[in-house]
């Protein structure tokens, strides 16, 4: 009897265990099938057919151009083509350079120059076309297509190669080129940028946002030595940055000179390294010019102010990397409903 009891007990245990194992296997098969279907994975239709894996979770990949293995090495895996070998190193035709992967306009031929480095070089970008990130090496600034994330190359500043003091070093293989007859269709709504520093950027931003023809105003930091500075670091006065605004505007509606005049009339250009109660080099008055034309306009306006008796201390500095400030600084007065405490309009020009 004892042995019969043990035998029956063990049989029950084994039966339960087998049912548990079958349940686990069935559950695993169901979940695997559901996962495959949800990601668009093609399952074998019948036994003996080759199992193929085709992911379509990223629907946007269907919009991209097909890349060759070498194009993929550079564009997707962030490689670099050999210098002086690219198709567009010596190209001097008029037109627009677009992303090889998605076709978005990136650079104009008018901003291309011969840097002698062996890669196509530009000293400006089409506004909003380029995304910038710190490179994996922790030193350089990588540039990518803002639309699809394709790797383009790197950007370097303060080399003195052009008046804009910037060099976008781009792999030819990351680009396609639309000659002038098709370029106008690819690039519409051209805008330009101006950068001014006149004390706390909240008030400067507030005044420029009210100007017709201004598309956007971004508060940030520029003119210093540290990459990606924080507000706390800038406030220490040790990074060399100034609180500034980057104004994107439509030149067919408002001119750079009109913007520069407003700049000189919404802050006190006679105060050195301060503006009202805000003191320190980060609050200096400065115009960061992008080219000779902007510099000449600023010099002319400063001359007019001095002729009117103003002891102007505004600095003229070549434009360098502009770092947007933290989100809570953007649109500050619009968010808070307050008014500027030291930026009040005062007419200073005769016309």
Sine and cosine of phi, psi and omega as CSV:
sin_phi,cos_phi,sin_psi,cos_psi,sin_omega,cos_omega
0.00,0.00,-0.67,0.74,-0.02,-1.00
-0.87,0.50,-0.70,0.72,-0.03,-1.00
-0.93,0.37,-0.58,0.81,0.05,-1.00
-0.89,0.45,-0.64,0.77,0.00,-1.00
-0.90,0.45,-0.72,0.69,0.01,-1.00
-0.87,0.49,-0.68,0.73,-0.02,-1.00
-0.88,0.47,-0.72,0.69,0.00,-1.00
-0.91,0.42,-0.65,0.76,0.01,-1.00
-0.87,0.49,-0.72,0.69,-0.01,-1.00
-0.91,0.42,-0.59,0.81,0.00,-1.00
-0.89,0.45,-0.67,0.74,0.02,-1.00
-0.89,0.46,-0.70,0.71,-0.01,-1.00
-0.88,0.48,-0.69,0.72,0.00,-1.00
-0.90,0.43,-0.65,0.76,0.01,-1.00
-0.88,0.48,-0.69,0.72,0.03,-1.00
-0.89,0.46,-0.70,0.72,-0.02,-1.00
-0.88,0.47,-0.67,0.74,-0.02,-1.00
-0.91,0.42,-0.65,0.76,0.03,-1.00
-0.90,0.45,-0.60,0.80,0.02,-1.00
-0.91,0.42,-0.69,0.72,0.00,-1.00
-0.89,0.46,-0.69,0.72,0.01,-1.00
-0.88,0.47,-0.65,0.76,0.01,-1.00
-0.88,0.47,-0.71,0.70,0.00,-1.00
-0.88,0.47,-0.70,0.71,-0.01,-1.00
-0.90,0.44,-0.67,0.74,0.00,-1.00
-0.90,0.43,-0.68,0.73,0.01,-1.00
-0.88,0.47,-0.68,0.73,0.00,-1.00
-0.88,0.47,-0.68,0.74,0.00,-1.00
-0.90,0.43,-0.66,0.75,0.00,-1.00
-0.90,0.44,-0.71,0.70,-0.03,-1.00
-0.91,0.42,-0.61,0.79,0.03,-1.00
-0.90,0.45,-0.68,0.73,0.00,-1.00
-0.91,0.42,-0.67,0.75,0.00,-1.00
-0.90,0.43,-0.66,0.75,0.02,-1.00
-0.89,0.46,-0.67,0.74,-0.01,-1.00
-0.89,0.45,-0.69,0.73,-0.02,-1.00
-0.92,0.40,-0.65,0.76,-0.06,-1.00
-0.92,0.40,-0.45,0.89,0.01,-1.00
-0.99,-0.11,0.12,0.99,0.01,-1.00
0.96,0.27,0.47,0.88,-0.03,-1.00
-1.00,0.09,0.73,-0.68,-0.03,-1.00
-0.99,0.13,0.86,-0.51,0.00,-1.00
-1.00,-0.04,0.45,-0.89,0.04,-1.00
-0.90,0.43,0.69,-0.72,-0.07,-1.00
-0.99,0.13,-0.45,0.90,-0.02,-1.00
-0.43,-0.90,0.34,-0.94,-0.01,-1.00
-0.88,0.48,0.61,-0.79,0.04,-1.00
1.00,-0.07,-0.28,0.96,0.03,-1.00
-0.99,0.13,0.54,-0.84,-0.02,-1.00
-0.93,0.38,0.73,-0.69,0.02,-1.00
-0.98,0.20,0.86,-0.51,0.01,-1.00
-0.91,-0.41,0.57,-0.82,0.00,-1.00
-0.90,-0.44,0.89,-0.45,0.00,-1.00
-0.75,-0.66,0.97,-0.25,-0.02,-1.00
-1.00,0.05,0.68,-0.73,0.05,-1.00
-0.73,-0.69,0.39,0.92,0.01,-1.00
-0.87,0.50,-0.58,0.82,0.03,-1.00
-1.00,-0.07,1.00,-0.03,-0.05,-1.00
-0.91,0.42,-0.44,0.90,-0.06,-1.00
-0.93,0.37,-0.30,0.95,0.01,-1.00
-0.90,0.44,-0.40,0.92,0.00,-1.00
-0.92,0.39,-0.33,0.94,-0.02,-1.00
-1.00,0.09,-0.25,0.97,-0.14,-0.99
-1.00,0.07,0.45,-0.89,0.06,-1.00
-0.96,0.29,0.52,-0.86,0.05,-1.00
-0.94,0.33,0.72,-0.69,-0.04,-1.00
-0.96,-0.29,0.58,-0.82,0.12,-0.99
-0.97,0.26,0.26,-0.97,0.03,-1.00
-0.83,0.56,-0.63,0.78,-0.01,-1.00
-0.95,0.32,-0.63,0.77,0.06,-1.00
-0.89,0.46,-0.65,0.76,0.01,-1.00
-0.91,0.41,-0.60,0.80,0.02,-1.00
-0.85,0.52,-0.65,0.76,-0.03,-1.00
-1.00,0.08,-0.76,0.65,-0.15,-0.99
-0.96,0.27,-0.65,0.76,-0.05,-1.00
-1.00,-0.07,-0.69,0.72,-0.08,-1.00
-0.99,-0.16,0.20,0.98,0.15,-0.99
0.88,0.47,0.67,0.75,0.07,-1.00
-0.99,0.11,-0.08,-1.00,0.00,-1.00
-0.69,-0.73,0.73,-0.68,0.05,-1.00
-0.98,0.17,0.37,-0.93,-0.01,-1.00
-0.91,0.41,0.63,-0.78,0.00,-1.00
-0.90,0.44,0.50,-0.87,0.05,-1.00
0.91,0.42,0.27,0.96,0.01,-1.00
-0.92,-0.38,-0.23,0.97,-0.10,-1.00
-0.96,0.28,0.42,-0.91,-0.07,-1.00
-0.90,0.43,-0.50,0.86,-0.16,-0.99
-0.94,-0.33,0.20,0.98,-0.01,-1.00
-0.84,0.54,-0.71,0.71,-0.07,-1.00
-0.95,-0.30,0.18,0.98,-0.03,-1.00
-0.92,0.39,0.79,-0.61,-0.01,-1.00
-0.86,-0.51,0.19,0.98,0.00,-1.00
-0.94,0.33,0.44,-0.90,0.06,-1.00
-0.99,0.13,0.68,-0.73,0.01,-1.00
0.30,-0.95,-0.37,-0.93,-0.06,-1.00
-0.78,-0.63,0.71,-0.71,0.06,-1.00
-1.00,-0.04,0.79,-0.61,-0.07,-1.00
-0.86,-0.50,0.27,-0.96,-0.01,-1.00
-0.93,0.36,0.77,-0.64,0.00,-1.00
-0.90,0.43,-0.52,0.85,-0.09,-1.00
-0.99,0.16,-0.67,0.74,-0.10,-0.99
-0.84,-0.55,-0.19,0.98,0.06,-1.00
1.00,0.08,0.10,1.00,0.00,-1.00
-0.95,0.30,0.65,-0.76,0.06,-1.00
-0.90,0.44,0.70,-0.72,-0.05,-1.00
-0.85,-0.52,-0.75,0.66,-0.09,-1.00
-0.67,-0.74,0.49,-0.87,0.09,-1.00
-0.99,-0.17,0.52,-0.86,0.02,-1.00
-0.89,0.45,-0.46,0.89,0.00,-1.00
-0.92,0.39,-0.28,0.96,0.02,-1.00
-0.98,-0.20,0.10,1.00,-0.01,-1.00
-1.00,0.04,0.61,-0.79,0.05,-1.00
-0.56,-0.83,0.32,-0.95,-0.01,-1.00
-1.00,0.03,0.96,-0.29,-0.02,-1.00
-1.00,-0.02,-0.22,0.98,-0.02,-1.00
0.97,0.25,0.17,0.99,-0.06,-1.00
-1.00,-0.01,-0.30,0.95,-0.01,-1.00
0.98,-0.20,-0.02,1.00,0.06,-1.00
-0.80,-0.60,0.49,-0.87,0.09,-1.00
-0.82,0.57,0.72,-0.69,-0.06,-1.00
-0.80,-0.60,0.66,-0.75,0.01,-1.00
-0.74,-0.67,0.53,-0.85,0.03,-1.00
-0.96,-0.27,0.17,0.99,0.09,-1.00
-0.34,-0.94,0.28,-0.96,0.00,-1.00
-0.87,-0.49,0.31,-0.95,0.20,-0.98
-0.95,0.32,0.80,-0.60,-0.10,-0.99
-0.77,0.64,0.79,-0.61,0.06,-1.00
0.99,0.13,-0.01,1.00,-0.10,-1.00
-1.00,0.08,-0.39,0.92,-0.15,-0.99
-0.91,-0.42,0.70,-0.71,0.12,-0.99
-0.96,-0.27,0.68,-0.74,-0.04,-1.00
-0.88,-0.47,0.72,-0.70,0.02,-1.00
-0.65,-0.76,0.44,-0.90,0.09,-1.00
-0.92,0.39,0.77,-0.64,-0.04,-1.00
-0.92,0.40,0.31,-0.95,0.02,-1.00
-0.87,0.49,-0.41,0.91,0.01,-1.00
-0.98,0.21,-0.11,0.99,0.05,-1.00
0.98,0.21,0.00,1.00,-0.07,-1.00
-0.89,-0.45,-0.75,0.66,-0.09,-1.00
-1.00,0.07,0.24,-0.97,0.06,-1.00
-0.95,-0.31,0.91,-0.42,0.00,-1.00
-0.98,0.18,0.59,-0.81,0.10,-1.00
-0.90,-0.43,0.68,-0.74,-0.03,-1.00
-0.72,-0.70,0.39,-0.92,0.11,-0.99
-0.91,0.42,0.82,-0.57,-0.03,-1.00
-0.92,0.39,-0.36,0.93,-0.05,-1.00
-0.99,0.12,-0.69,0.72,-0.11,-0.99
-0.84,-0.54,-0.10,0.99,0.03,-1.00
0.99,0.15,0.20,0.98,0.01,-1.00
-0.90,0.44,0.68,-0.73,0.05,-1.00
-0.95,0.31,0.77,-0.64,-0.01,-1.00
-0.94,-0.35,-0.66,0.75,-0.05,-1.00
0.35,-0.94,-0.72,-0.69,-0.02,-1.00
-0.60,-0.80,0.36,-0.93,0.07,-1.00
-0.87,-0.49,0.64,-0.77,-0.03,-1.00
-0.79,-0.61,0.57,-0.82,-0.05,-1.00
-0.84,-0.55,0.31,-0.95,0.13,-0.99
0.88,0.48,0.58,0.82,0.08,-1.00
-1.00,-0.09,-0.21,0.98,0.04,-1.00
0.96,0.29,0.35,0.94,-0.04,-1.00
-0.98,0.21,-0.52,0.85,0.04,-1.00
-0.65,-0.76,0.14,-0.99,0.02,-1.00
-0.89,0.46,-0.50,0.87,-0.01,-1.00
-0.98,0.21,-0.23,0.97,0.12,-0.99
0.86,0.52,0.60,0.80,0.04,-1.00
-0.65,-0.76,0.54,-0.84,0.06,-1.00
-0.70,-0.72,0.96,-0.27,0.12,-0.99
-1.00,0.09,0.95,-0.31,-0.05,-1.00
-1.00,-0.08,0.93,-0.37,-0.21,-0.98
-0.85,-0.52,0.63,-0.77,0.12,-0.99
-0.96,0.28,0.78,-0.62,0.05,-1.00
-0.83,0.56,-0.60,0.80,-0.09,-1.00
-0.92,0.39,-0.28,0.96,0.04,-1.00
-1.00,0.07,-0.04,1.00,-0.13,-0.99
-0.86,-0.50,0.41,-0.91,0.32,-0.95
-0.84,-0.54,0.26,-0.97,-0.07,-1.00
-0.77,-0.64,0.80,-0.59,0.10,-1.00
-0.97,-0.24,0.90,-0.45,0.00,-1.00
-0.92,0.39,0.22,-0.98,-0.23,-0.97
-0.78,0.62,-0.59,0.81,-0.08,-1.00
-0.90,0.43,-0.44,0.90,0.02,-1.00
-0.96,-0.28,-0.15,0.99,-0.07,-1.00
-0.92,0.40,-0.63,0.78,-0.04,-1.00
-0.88,0.47,-0.54,0.84,0.02,-1.00
-0.96,0.27,-0.49,0.87,-0.04,-1.00
-0.98,0.19,-0.53,0.84,-0.04,-1.00
-0.89,-0.45,0.91,-0.42,0.01,-1.00
-0.78,-0.62,0.34,-0.94,0.04,-1.00
0.89,0.45,0.73,0.68,-0.03,-1.00
-0.86,0.51,0.72,-0.69,0.08,-1.00
-0.80,-0.60,0.32,-0.95,0.05,-1.00
-0.83,-0.56,0.16,-0.99,-0.03,-1.00
-0.80,-0.60,0.54,-0.84,0.08,-1.00
-0.70,-0.71,0.60,-0.80,-0.03,-1.00
-0.81,-0.58,0.82,-0.58,-0.02,-1.00
-0.75,-0.66,0.54,-0.84,0.09,-1.00
-0.79,-0.61,0.83,-0.55,-0.03,-1.00
-0.51,-0.86,0.82,0.57,-0.04,-1.00
1.00,-0.01,-0.39,-0.92,-0.01,-1.00
-0.81,0.59,0.79,-0.61,-0.11,-0.99
-0.94,0.34,-0.26,0.97,0.01,-1.00
-0.86,0.52,-0.76,0.66,-0.06,-1.00
-0.94,0.34,-0.64,0.77,0.01,-1.00
-0.89,0.45,-0.72,0.70,0.03,-1.00
-0.84,0.54,-0.70,0.72,-0.05,-1.00
-0.84,0.55,-0.71,0.71,-0.04,-1.00
-0.95,0.32,-0.66,0.75,-0.02,-1.00
-0.93,0.36,-0.49,0.87,-0.01,-1.00
-0.90,0.43,-0.32,0.95,-0.05,-1.00
-1.00,-0.02,-0.01,1.00,-0.08,-1.00
-1.00,0.06,0.77,-0.64,0.09,-1.00
-0.88,0.47,0.70,-0.71,0.00,-1.00
0.99,-0.12,-0.24,0.97,0.06,-1.00
-0.99,0.11,0.84,-0.55,-0.05,-1.00
-1.00,0.06,-0.63,0.78,0.00,-1.00
-0.35,-0.94,0.43,-0.90,0.07,-1.00
-0.73,-0.68,0.80,-0.59,-0.03,-1.00
-0.87,-0.49,0.80,-0.60,0.09,-1.00
-0.99,0.12,0.64,-0.76,-0.03,-1.00
-0.16,-0.99,-0.32,-0.95,-0.08,-1.00
-0.78,-0.62,0.64,-0.77,0.03,-1.00
-0.40,-0.92,0.24,-0.97,0.05,-1.00
0.99,0.10,0.19,0.98,-0.02,-1.00
-0.92,-0.40,-0.18,-0.98,-0.10,-0.99
-0.95,-0.31,-0.27,0.96,-0.08,-1.00
-0.99,-0.16,0.71,-0.70,0.03,-1.00
-0.97,0.23,0.61,-0.79,0.06,-1.00
0.75,0.66,0.82,0.57,-0.02,-1.00
-0.94,0.33,0.44,-0.90,0.09,-1.00
-1.00,-0.10,0.24,-0.97,0.02,-1.00
-0.86,0.51,-0.66,0.75,-0.01,-1.00
-0.89,0.47,-0.66,0.75,-0.01,-1.00
-0.92,0.40,-0.66,0.75,0.01,-1.00
-0.91,0.41,-0.65,0.76,-0.01,-1.00
-0.90,0.44,-0.36,0.93,0.03,-1.00
-0.94,0.35,-0.33,0.95,-0.02,-1.00
0.97,0.22,0.12,0.99,-0.09,-1.00
-0.99,-0.16,-0.17,0.99,-0.04,-1.00
-1.00,-0.02,-0.27,0.96,-0.02,-1.00
1.00,0.08,-0.05,1.00,-0.01,-1.00
-0.98,0.20,0.40,-0.92,0.15,-0.99
-0.92,-0.40,0.56,-0.83,0.19,-0.98
-0.94,0.35,0.80,-0.60,-0.11,-0.99
-0.58,-0.81,0.16,-0.99,0.11,-0.99
-0.81,-0.59,0.60,-0.80,0.10,-1.00
-0.96,-0.28,0.90,-0.43,-0.06,-1.00
-0.98,-0.22,0.87,-0.49,0.10,-1.00
-0.99,-0.16,0.81,-0.58,-0.13,-0.99
-0.64,-0.77,0.32,-0.95,0.04,-1.00
-0.99,-0.12,0.94,-0.33,-0.06,-1.00
-0.91,0.42,-0.24,0.97,0.05,-1.00
-0.98,0.18,-0.20,0.98,-0.01,-1.00
-0.94,-0.34,-0.68,0.74,-0.02,-1.00
-0.68,-0.73,0.65,-0.76,-0.05,-1.00
-1.00,-0.01,0.34,-0.94,0.07,-1.00
-0.89,0.47,-0.61,0.79,-0.01,-1.00
-0.89,0.46,-0.64,0.77,0.02,-1.00
-0.90,0.44,-0.64,0.77,0.03,-1.00
-0.91,0.41,-0.67,0.74,0.00,-1.00
-0.91,0.40,-0.62,0.79,0.06,-1.00
-0.87,0.49,-0.71,0.71,0.02,-1.00
-0.87,0.50,-0.66,0.75,0.02,-1.00
-0.82,0.57,-0.72,0.69,-0.03,-1.00
-0.95,0.32,-0.27,0.96,-0.04,-1.00
-0.97,-0.23,-0.06,1.00,0.03,-1.00
-0.94,-0.34,0.00,1.00,0.12,-0.99
-0.61,-0.80,0.18,-0.98,-0.02,-1.00
-1.00,-0.09,0.98,-0.22,-0.06,-1.00
-0.97,0.25,0.05,1.00,0.01,-1.00
-0.99,-0.14,-0.06,1.00,-0.01,-1.00
-1.00,-0.05,0.81,-0.59,-0.06,-1.00
-1.00,-0.03,0.84,-0.55,0.07,-1.00
0.80,0.60,0.62,0.78,0.08,-1.00
-0.20,-0.98,0.21,-0.98,0.13,-0.99
-0.41,-0.91,0.96,-0.29,-0.08,-1.00
0.90,0.44,-0.75,-0.66,-0.01,-1.00
-0.98,0.21,-0.18,0.98,-0.03,-1.00
-1.00,0.07,0.87,-0.50,-0.08,-1.00
-0.85,-0.53,0.57,-0.82,0.02,-1.00
0.74,-0.67,0.36,-0.93,-0.03,-1.00
-0.88,0.47,-0.38,0.93,0.03,-1.00
-0.94,0.34,-0.23,0.97,0.02,-1.00
-0.96,-0.27,0.34,0.94,-0.04,-1.00
-0.93,0.37,0.38,-0.93,0.08,-1.00
-1.00,0.01,0.83,-0.55,-0.06,-1.00
-0.42,-0.91,0.54,-0.84,0.16,-0.99
-0.92,-0.38,0.83,-0.55,0.02,-1.00
-0.98,-0.21,0.99,-0.14,-0.13,-0.99
-0.99,0.12,0.62,-0.78,-0.02,-1.00
-1.00,-0.02,-0.33,0.94,-0.02,-1.00
-0.36,-0.93,0.05,-1.00,-0.03,-1.00
-0.89,0.46,-0.57,0.82,-0.01,-1.00
-0.89,0.46,-0.73,0.68,0.03,-1.00
-0.89,0.45,-0.64,0.77,0.00,-1.00
-0.89,0.45,-0.70,0.72,-0.02,-1.00
-0.90,0.43,-0.62,0.78,0.02,-1.00
-0.91,0.42,-0.69,0.72,0.02,-1.00
-0.89,0.45,-0.67,0.74,0.02,-1.00
-0.89,0.45,-0.64,0.77,0.01,-1.00
-0.90,0.44,-0.70,0.72,-0.02,-1.00
-0.92,0.39,-0.63,0.78,0.05,-1.00
-0.90,0.44,-0.63,0.78,0.05,-1.00
-0.88,0.47,-0.66,0.75,0.03,-1.00
-0.90,0.43,-0.65,0.76,0.01,-1.00
-0.91,0.41,-0.65,0.76,0.03,-1.00
-0.90,0.43,-0.60,0.80,0.04,-1.00
-0.91,0.41,-0.42,0.91,0.03,-1.00
-1.00,0.00,0.11,0.99,0.08,-1.00
0.99,-0.10,0.14,0.99,0.02,-1.00
-1.00,0.00,0.76,-0.64,0.04,-1.00
-1.00,0.03,0.98,0.19,-0.14,-0.99
-0.95,0.31,0.73,-0.69,0.04,-1.00
-0.90,-0.44,0.17,0.99,-0.02,-1.00
-0.86,0.52,0.76,-0.65,0.00,-1.00
-1.00,-0.01,0.57,-0.82,0.11,-0.99
-0.95,-0.32,0.90,-0.45,-0.06,-1.00
-0.80,-0.61,0.64,-0.77,0.06,-1.00
-0.90,0.44,0.62,-0.78,-0.02,-1.00
-0.88,0.47,0.68,-0.73,0.06,-1.00
-0.76,-0.64,-0.20,-0.98,-0.06,-1.00
-0.84,0.54,0.75,-0.66,0.03,-1.00
-0.96,-0.28,0.83,-0.56,-0.02,-1.00
-0.95,-0.31,0.92,-0.39,0.03,-1.00
-0.84,0.54,0.64,-0.77,0.02,-1.00
-0.97,0.24,0.13,-0.99,0.01,-1.00
-0.86,0.52,0.43,-0.90,-0.11,-0.99
-0.83,0.56,-0.59,0.81,-0.08,-1.00
-0.94,0.35,-0.21,0.98,0.07,-1.00
-1.00,0.06,-0.32,0.95,-0.07,-1.00
-0.97,0.23,0.69,-0.73,0.03,-1.00
0.80,0.60,0.65,0.76,-0.15,-0.99
-0.85,0.53,-0.78,0.63,-0.07,-1.00
-0.95,0.32,-0.49,0.87,0.07,-1.00
-0.92,0.39,-0.62,0.79,0.00,-1.00
-0.95,0.31,-0.62,0.78,-0.12,-0.99
-1.00,-0.05,-0.33,0.94,-0.04,-1.00
0.97,0.23,0.15,0.99,0.00,-1.00
-1.00,0.05,0.04,-1.00,0.03,-1.00
-0.86,-0.50,0.47,-0.88,0.01,-1.00
-0.83,0.55,0.65,-0.76,-0.03,-1.00
-1.00,-0.07,-0.30,0.95,0.02,-1.00
-0.63,-0.77,0.28,0.96,0.05,-1.00
-0.85,-0.53,1.00,-0.05,0.00,-1.00
-0.87,-0.49,0.75,-0.66,-0.04,-1.00
-0.89,0.46,0.73,-0.68,0.08,-1.00
-0.64,-0.77,0.88,-0.48,-0.03,-1.00
-0.91,0.41,0.79,-0.61,-0.03,-1.00
-0.82,-0.58,-0.24,0.97,-0.02,-1.00
-0.98,-0.21,0.44,-0.90,-0.04,-1.00
-0.97,0.26,-0.39,0.92,0.02,-1.00
-0.64,-0.77,0.00,0.00,0.00,0.00
